[in-house]
Amino acid sequence: MKELDGIVRDIEVTDCKKNVRWITVVALLLLLVQTHRLQAADKLEFRPPAVPLVTFDPFLSIWSPADRLTDATTHHWTRREQPLISLIRIDGHTYRLMGTSPSALPAMKQTSLEVTPTRSLYEFEEAGVHVSLTFLEPALPSDLDVYSWPLSYITWDVRSTDGRKHKIELYDSTSSQLAVNKPDEVVAWKKETAGELTTLRVGTTEQPVLGSSGDDHRINWGYAYAAALAAESTSMIGLNDALESSFQETGGLSQPAATESQSPATIQPVMAYAFDIGEVGAKTVQRQVIVAYDEVYAIKYFGEKLLPYWARNGMSIGELLQKASTEYPQILGRSESFDRELMADLTKVGGEKYAKIVALSYRECVAANGLAADTNKQPLLFTKENTSNGDIATVDVIFPMDPVWLLLSPSLAKASLVPILSYSASDHWKFPNAPHDLGTYPLAFGRDNGGETMAVE
């Protein structure tokens, strides 16, 4: 292209006929180059800027900013590291499936990536073994009870591809950084059972519930959870490096003794599971970890602490995790059905590329909102301005978002408008323009000063 630009600049303006010939040649060359580029672009696979992994709301929001799941550490949407690690041992040889740690280990070859409205699906193949690694967020807009679950399923499906049986072990860890705003905050952890599940939890010792807000801000109250079937796994909370080394060497979990509370910046405590699957043949074997977050309270709404919508009737996080685990087959089926129907409609309207873009946009839209229950146990949906002011319930964010909910869930459209309309109708608002927002997420306190008088409001 630089050479063609030079040709154009060198044309002699005094020779009109010569100029016309040169310009014609250059125009044809430019057309050929652009056509080649467009044809090449058509062949490119869909490459999201970041892939949603464990997502629910602005606080539980972990993404992979790379084409391959092993090329980067997973991040919160604010780009702060919140590592999720997955390893696999195949006949005693260990590979990375997710994340960059341990860096000395080879990455299992990733063969594909697909993002749907509820799932991110990775495929890997190496050493005669195929692994499907799926991240499912049950964001079913027709069922607010399920939609409000603050969790994502991480599921491994493993099978042999070479006609032989292979000894398989899996490792998964969830960082304590999910539960801190700054790395030097001290955390405490606990191991419990919930029905057939082993649950691991971590949270700050300080627990400043709804005590801060902002844009580049992560939750430091409530508890991050990881859960798996006790009969299929061993589990431990402890030192990241030690647990990874233990699995790499033995396929199990062991570590030096650790104190009950530590700073993530010092030792990187993680919630880890190991799965000894045994000999795996052509029949697929499945294992799963559920990553969840119990915010305790979701929103501070004009001085009142609102429960998360899922907890409005008194359900505990342990009960929720049990329900989510037991109902996974039905949730998966419903999610697949929703994905197929929505993707078919999107493809019909705008083509395959359009459908892929909108599927990713849906995941982003869901993850940018918090769903709480008011005093009557009715849903209230609160947007957050991400990479902006961190404002909550912003009208010019609601404006482009709500067509999604008008189509898929009018109840969520209503839930997004009720807070701002109620404030507009109150004695606090005495201005001709509508409010711009209600405060800074997750604190909705109202701005009684007229706010930003933007035209769209």
For each residue, the residues with C-beta under 8 A, 3 or more apart:
1: 4 5 33
2: 5 6
3: 6 7
4: 1 7 8 26 29 30 33
5: 1 2 8 9
6: 2 3 9 10
7: 3 4 10 11 22 26
8: 4 5 11 22 23 26
9: 5 6
10: 6 7
11: 7 8 18 19 22 23
12: 15 18 19
13: 19
14:
15: 12 18 19
16: 19 20
17: 20 21
18: 11 12 15 21 22
19: 11 12 13 15 16 22 23
20: 16 17 23 24
21: 17 18 24 25
22: 7 8 11 18 19 25 26
23: 8 11 19 20 26 27
24: 20 21 27 28
25: 21 22 28 29
26: 4 7 8 22 23 29 30
27: 23 24 30 31
28: 24 25 31 32
29: 4 25 26 32 33
30: 4 26 27 33 34
31: 27 28 34 35
32: 28 29 35 36
33: 1 4 29 30 36 37
34: 30 31 37 38
35: 31 32 38 39
36: 32 33 39 40
37: 33 34 40 41
38: 34 35 41 42
39: 35 36 42 43
40: 36 37 43 44
41: 37 38 44
42: 38 39
43: 39 40
44: 40 41 47
45: 113
46: 113 115 353 356
47: 44 67
48: 51 115 360
49: 65
50: 63 64 65 75 77
51: 48 63 64 69 113 115 120
52: 55 63 115 120 135 137 360 363 364 367
53: 62 63 64 74 84 120 135 152 154
54: 60 61 62 84 135 137 152 154 291
55: 52 60 61 62 63 137 152 363 366 367
56: 59 60 61 137 149 150 151 152 293 366 367
57: 60 61 150 298 367 368 369 370 371
58: 61 77 367 368 369 370 384 386 441
59: 56 218 219 293 295 370
60: 54 55 56 57 150 151 152 178 291 292 293
61: 54 55 56 57 58 76 77 367
62: 53 54 55 74 75 76 82 84 178
63: 50 51 52 53 55 74 75 76 77
64: 50 51 53 69 72 74 75 98
65: 49 50 72 75 79
66: 69 70 71 72
67: 47 71 113
68: 71 107 110
69: 51 64 66 97 98 99 110 113 122 133
70: 66 96 97 98 99 100 107 108 110
71: 66 67 68 100 107
72: 64 65 66 75 99 100
73: 81 83 99 100 101
74: 53 62 63 64 81 82 83 84 98 99
75: 50 62 63 64 65 72 78 79 80 81 82
76: 61 62 63 79 80 81 82 178 218
77: 50 58 61 63 367 386
78: 75 215 216 217 218
79: 65 75 76
80: 75 76 177 218
81: 73 74 75 76 175 177
82: 62 74 75 76 175 177 178
83: 73 74 99 101 173 175 177 240 268 270
84: 53 54 62 74 98 99 154 172 173 174 175 291
85: 98 99 101 171 172 173 240 244 270
86: 96 97 98 99 133 154 156 170 171 172 173
87: 94 95 96 97 105 170 171 244 247 248
88: 94 95 97 108 129 131 156 158 168 169 170 171
89: 92 93 94 95 167 168 169 170 171 247 248 251
90: 93 95 126 127 128 129 166 167 168
91: 127 166 167
92: 89 167 251
93: 89 90 127
94: 87 88 89 105 247 248
95: 87 88 89 90 105 106 107 108 126 127
96: 70 86 87 99 100 101 102 105 106 107 108
97: 69 70 86 87 88 107 108 124 131 133 156
98: 64 69 70 74 84 85 86 133
99: 69 70 72 73 74 83 84 85 86 96
100: 70 71 72 73 96 103
101: 73 83 85 96 240 244
102: 96 105 241 244 245 248
103: 100
104:
105: 87 94 95 96 102 248
106: 95 96
107: 68 70 71 95 96 97 110
108: 70 88 95 96 97 124 125 126 131
109: 124 125 126
110: 68 69 70 107 113 122 123 124
111: 123 124 125
112: 121 122 123
113: 45 46 51 67 69 110 120 121 122 123
114: 119 120 121
115: 46 48 51 52 119 120 121 356 359 360 363
116: 119 120 121 339 343 359
117: 139 338 339 342 343 359 362 363
118: 136 137 138 139 140 335 338 339 363
119: 114 115 116 134 135 136 137 335 339
120: 51 52 53 113 114 115 116 134 135 363
121: 112 113 114 115 116 132 133 134 135
122: 69 110 112 113 132 133 134
123: 110 111 112 113 130 131 132 133
124: 97 108 109 110 111 130 131 132 133
125: 108 109 111 129 130 131 161
126: 90 95 108 109 129
127: 90 91 93 95 166
128: 90 160 161 162 164 166
129: 88 90 125 126 158 159 160 161 166 168 280
130: 123 124 125 158 159 160 161
131: 88 97 108 123 124 125 156 157 158
132: 121 122 123 124 155 156 157 158
133: 69 86 97 98 121 122 123 124 154 155 156
134: 119 120 121 122 153 154 155 157
135: 52 53 54 119 120 121 152 153 154
136: 118 119 152 153 155 331 332 335
137: 52 54 55 56 118 119 152 363 366
138: 118 146 147 149 151 153 324 331 334 335
139: 117 118 147 362 363 366
140: 118 143 146 147 334 335 338
141: 144 147 405 408 409 412
142: 338 408 409
143: 140 146 147 334
144: 141 147 148 309 371 379 409 411 412
145: 148 149 310
146: 138 140 143 149 331 334
147: 138 139 140 141 143 144 371 409 412
148: 144 145 308 309 310 371 379
149: 56 138 145 146 292 310 320 324
150: 56 57 60 292 293 294 295 308 310
151: 56 60 138 225 290 291 292 293 320 321 324
152: 53 54 55 56 60 135 136 137 290 291 292
153: 134 135 136 138 288 289 290 324 328 331 332
154: 53 54 84 86 133 134 135 172 288 289 290 291
155: 132 133 134 136 286 287 288
156: 86 88 97 131 132 133 170 275 286 287 288
157: 131 132 134 284 285 286
158: 88 129 130 131 132 168 170 277 280 284 285 286 287
159: 129 130 280 281 282 283 284 285
160: 128 129 130 163 164 165 166 280 281 282
161: 125 128 129 130 282
162: 128
163: 160 282
164: 128 160 281
165: 160 279 280 281
166: 90 91 127 128 129 160 279 280
167: 89 90 91 92 278 279 280
168: 88 89 90 129 158 277 278 279 280 285
169: 88 89 247 251 274 275 276 277
170: 86 87 88 89 156 158 274 275 277 287
171: 85 86 87 88 89 243 244 247 272 273 274 275
172: 84 85 86 154 226 228 272 273 275 289
173: 83 84 85 86 240 243 244 270 271 272 273
174: 84 178 200 224 226 270 271 272 289 291
175: 81 82 83 84 178 240 264 268 270
176: 179 180 187 189 202 224 264 268 269 270 271
177: 80 81 82 83 180 183 264 268
178: 60 62 76 82 174 175 202 224 291 293
179: 176 187 202 203 204 219 220 222 223 224 293
180: 176 177 183 185 187 204 218 220 264
181: 185 212 217 218 219 220
182: 185 220
183: 177 180 263 264 265
184: 263 264 265
185: 180 181 182 204 206 220 263 264
186: 204 205 206 261 262 263
187: 176 179 180 202 203 204 205 261 262 263 264 269
188: 202 203 204 205 260 261
189: 176 200 201 202 203 237 260 261 269 271
190: 200 201 202
191: 198 199 200 201 235 237
192: 198 199 201 318
193: 197 198 199 230
194: 197 199 227 318 319 321 322
195: 318 322 325 326
196: 229 230 231 322 325
197: 193 194 227 228 229 230 321 322 325
198: 191 192 193 227 228 229 230 233 235 273
199: 191 192 193 194 225 226 227 318 321
200: 174 189 190 191 225 226 227 235 237 271 272
201: 189 190 191 192 223 224 225 271
202: 176 178 179 187 188 189 190 223 224 237 269 271
203: 179 187 188 189 207 221 222 223 224
204: 179 180 185 186 187 188 207 208 220 221
205: 186 187 188 261
206: 185 186 220
207: 203 204 221 222
208: 204 211 212 220 221
209: 221 222 296 297 305
210: 221 297 299 300 305 442 443
211: 208 221
212: 181 208 217 220
213: 217 390 392 439 440 441 442 443
214: 217 390 440
215: 78 385 386 387 388 389 390 440
216: 78 390
217: 78 181 212 213 214 390
218: 59 76 78 80 180 181
219: 59 179 181 222 293 295
220: 179 180 181 182 185 204 206 208 212
221: 203 204 207 208 209 210 211 295 296
222: 179 203 207 209 219 293 294 295 296
223: 179 201 202 203 293 294 296 317
224: 174 176 178 179 201 202 203 271 291 292 293
225: 151 199 200 201 271 290 291 292 293 294 317 321
226: 172 174 199 200 271 273 289 290 291 292
227: 194 197 198 199 200 289 290 292 321 325
228: 172 197 198 232 233 235 273 275 287 288 289 290
229: 196 197 198 232 233 288 325
230: 193 196 197 198 233
231: 196
232: 228 229 275 287
233: 198 228 229 230 273 274 275 287
234: 252 253 273 274 276
235: 191 198 200 228 253 271 272 273 274
236: 243 253 254 255 272
237: 189 191 200 202 269 270 271 272
238: 242 243 255 258 269 270 272
239: 242 243 255 256 258 267 268 269 270
240: 83 85 101 173 175 243 244 267 268 269 270
241: 102 244 245 268
242: 238 239 245 246 254 255 256
243: 171 173 236 238 239 240 246 247 253 254 255 270 272
244: 85 87 101 102 171 173 240 241 247 248
245: 102 241 242 248 249
246: 242 243 249 250 252 253 254 255
247: 87 89 94 169 171 243 244 250 251 252 253 274
248: 87 89 94 102 105 244 245
249: 245 246
250: 246 247 254
251: 89 92 169 247 274 276
252: 234 246 247 274 276
253: 234 235 236 243 246 247 272 274
254: 236 242 243 246 250
255: 236 238 239 242 243 246 258
256: 239 242
257:
258: 238 239 255 262 267 269
259: 262
260: 188 189
261: 186 187 188 189 205
262: 186 187 258 259 266 267 269
263: 183 184 185 186 187 266 267
264: 175 176 177 180 183 184 185 187 267 268 269
265: 183 184
266: 262 263
267: 239 240 258 262 263 264
268: 83 175 176 177 239 240 241 264
269: 176 187 189 202 237 238 239 240 258 262 264
270: 83 85 173 174 175 176 237 238 239 240 243
271: 173 174 176 189 200 201 202 224 225 226 235 237
272: 171 172 173 174 200 235 236 237 238 243 253
273: 171 172 173 198 226 228 233 234 235 289
274: 169 170 171 233 234 235 247 251 252 253
275: 156 169 170 171 172 228 232 233 287
276: 169 234 251 252
277: 158 168 169 170 280 285 287
278: 167 168
279: 165 166 167 168
280: 129 158 159 160 165 166 167 168 277 283 285
281: 159 160 164 165
282: 159 160 161 163
283: 159 280
284: 157 158 159
285: 157 158 159 168 277 280
286: 155 156 157 158
287: 155 156 158 170 228 232 233 275 277
288: 153 154 155 156 228 229 325 328
289: 153 154 172 174 226 227 228 273
290: 151 152 153 154 225 226 227 228 321 324 325
291: 54 60 84 151 152 154 174 178 224 225 226
292: 60 149 150 151 152 224 225 226 227 317 320 321 324
293: 56 59 60 150 151 178 179 219 222 223 224 225
294: 150 222 223 225 317
295: 59 150 219 221 222 298 308
296: 209 221 222 223
297: 209 210 300 305 306 307 308
298: 57 295 306 307 308 309 370 371 372 442
299: 210 305 306 370 372 380 382 392 442 443 444
300: 210 297 303 304 305 306 442 443 444 445
301: 304 305 306 372 374 380 419 444
302: 444 445 446
303: 300 445
304: 300 301 375
305: 209 210 297 299 300 301
306: 297 298 299 300 301 372 373 374 380
307: 297 298 311 312 372 373
308: 148 150 295 297 298 311 312 371 372 373
309: 144 148 298 312 371 372 373 379
310: 145 148 149 150 315 320
311: 307 308 314 315 316 320 373
312: 307 308 309 373 377
313: 377
314: 311
315: 310 311 319 320 323
316: 311 319 320
317: 223 225 292 294 320 321
318: 192 194 195 199 321 322
319: 194 315 316 322 323
320: 149 151 292 310 311 315 316 317 323 324
321: 151 194 197 199 225 227 290 292 317 318 324 325
322: 194 195 196 197 318 319 325 326
323: 315 319 320 326 327
324: 138 149 151 153 290 292 320 321 327 328 331
325: 195 196 197 227 229 288 290 321 322 328
326: 195 322 323
327: 323 324 330 331
328: 153 288 324 325 331 332
329: 332 333
330: 327 333 334
331: 136 138 146 153 324 327 328 334 335
332: 136 153 328 329 335 336
333: 329 330 336 337
334: 138 140 143 146 330 331 337 338
335: 118 119 136 138 140 331 332 338 339
336: 332 333 339 340
337: 333 334 340 341
338: 117 118 140 142 334 335 341 342
339: 116 117 118 119 335 336 342 343 359
340: 336 337 343 344
341: 337 338 344 345
342: 117 338 339 345 346 359 362 408
343: 116 117 339 340 346 347 355 359
344: 340 341 347 348
345: 341 342 348 349
346: 342 343 349 350 354 355 358 359
347: 343 344 350 351 352 354 355
348: 344 345
349: 345 346 354
350: 346 347 353 354 355 358
351: 347 354 355
352: 347 355 356
353: 46 350 356 357
354: 346 347 349 350 351 357 358
355: 343 346 347 350 351 352 358 359
356: 46 115 352 353 359 360
357: 353 354 360 361
358: 346 350 354 355 361 362
359: 115 116 117 339 342 343 346 355 356 362 363
360: 48 52 115 356 357 363 364
361: 357 358 364 365
362: 117 139 342 358 359 365 366 404
363: 52 55 115 117 118 120 137 139 359 360 366 367
364: 52 360 361 367 368
365: 361 362 368 369 401 404
366: 55 56 137 139 362 363 369
367: 52 55 56 57 58 61 77 363 364
368: 57 58 364 365 383 384 386
369: 57 58 365 366 381 382 383 384 401 416
370: 57 58 59 298 299 381 382 384 441 442
371: 57 144 147 148 298 308 309 379 380 381 382 412 415
372: 298 299 301 306 307 308 309 379 380 382
373: 306 307 308 309 311 312 377 378 379 380
374: 301 306 377 378 379 380
375: 304
376:
377: 312 313 373 374
378: 373 374 415 418
379: 144 148 309 371 372 373 374 411 412 415
380: 299 301 306 371 372 373 374 415 418 419
381: 369 370 371 405 412 415 416
382: 299 369 370 371 372 392 393 416 419 438 441 442 444
383: 368 369 392 393 394 397 398 401 416 441
384: 58 368 369 370 390 391 392 441 442
385: 215 388 389 390 391 392 394 397 437 441
386: 58 77 215 368 390
387: 215
388: 215 385 391
389: 215 385 437 440
390: 213 214 215 216 217 384 385 386 440 441
391: 384 385 388 394 397 436 437 438 439 440 441
392: 213 299 382 383 384 385 437 438 439 440 441 442 443 444
393: 382 383 398 416 419 420 437 438 439 444
394: 383 385 391 397 398 436 437
395: 398 399 420 434 435 436 437 454 456 457
396: 399 400 436 454 456 457
397: 383 385 391 394 400 401
398: 383 393 394 395 401 402 416 417 420
399: 395 396 402 456
400: 396 397 403
401: 365 369 383 397 398 404 405 416
402: 398 399 405 406 413 416 417
403: 400 406 407
404: 362 365 401 407 408
405: 141 381 401 402 408 409 410 411 412 413 416
406: 402 403 410 413
407: 403 404
408: 141 142 342 404 405 412
409: 141 142 144 147 405 412 413
410: 405 406 413 414
411: 144 379 405 414 415
412: 141 144 147 371 379 381 405 408 409 415 416
413: 402 405 406 409 410 416 417
414: 410 411 417 418
415: 371 378 379 380 381 411 412 418
416: 369 381 382 383 393 398 401 402 405 412 413 419
417: 398 402 413 414 420 421
418: 378 380 414 415 421 422
419: 301 380 382 393 416 422 423 438 444
420: 393 395 398 417 423 424 434 435 437 438
421: 417 418 424 425
422: 418 419 425 426
423: 419 420 426 428 429 435 438 446
424: 420 421 429 434 435
425: 421 422 429
426: 422 423 429 446
427: 430
428: 423 446 448
429: 423 424 425 426 435 446 448
430: 427
431: 450 451 453
432:
433: 450 451 453 454 457
434: 395 420 424 457
435: 395 420 423 424 429 438 446 447 451 457
436: 391 394 395 396 447 451 452 453 454 457
437: 385 389 391 392 393 394 395 420 447 451 452
438: 382 391 392 393 419 420 423 435 444 445 446 447
439: 213 391 392 393 443 444 445 446 447
440: 213 214 215 389 390 391 392 443
441: 58 213 370 382 383 384 385 390 391 392
442: 210 213 298 299 300 370 382 384 392
443: 210 213 299 300 392 439 440
444: 299 300 301 302 382 392 393 419 438 439
445: 300 302 303 438 439
446: 302 423 426 428 429 435 438 439
447: 435 436 437 438 439 450 451
448: 428 429
449:
450: 431 433 447 453
451: 431 433 435 436 437 447
452: 436 437 457
453: 431 433 436 450 457
454: 395 396 433 436 457
455:
456: 395 396 399
457: 395 396 433 434 435 436 452 453 454
